[in-house]
């Protein structure tokens, strides 16, 4: 669903309130992601957990992963409940406190990734990769200017 955008001068665009536009973008992008994850009965914290555990199997304890993910959480998530849910589904196992995805977890992650890719494609429609990269770089600088960590996540 692409909308035809009106053209504005650089001066008109530069005068826009960044907080308003980033807020609208956040709500729409994150809302679309959450909507797609909900189809799999997942939340963003489920998604984050699956990705981290898949990316480094056997590295993450509950405490280490909770510490890592908490900075991204805006839902007041009980991460132990997320880990318990994924374990209860048979998607995640813990051996000596270290988490690993099961075959079912890998399949669930693959489905969730495809749903996320749909949102990614829709979000990027009509935006050149160089323009997207510039936008990310500008946002990183704004974050750093306001005392945040403008570096990309590890």
ABEGO torsion letter per residue (X at the ends): XBBBBBBBBAAAAAABBAAAAAAAAAAAAAAAAAAAAAAAGBBAAAAAAAAAAAABBGABBAAAAAAAAAAABAAGBBAAAAAAAAAAAGABBBBGGBBBBBAAAAAAAAAAAAAAAAAAAAAABGBBAAAAAAAAAAAAAAAAAAGBBABBBX
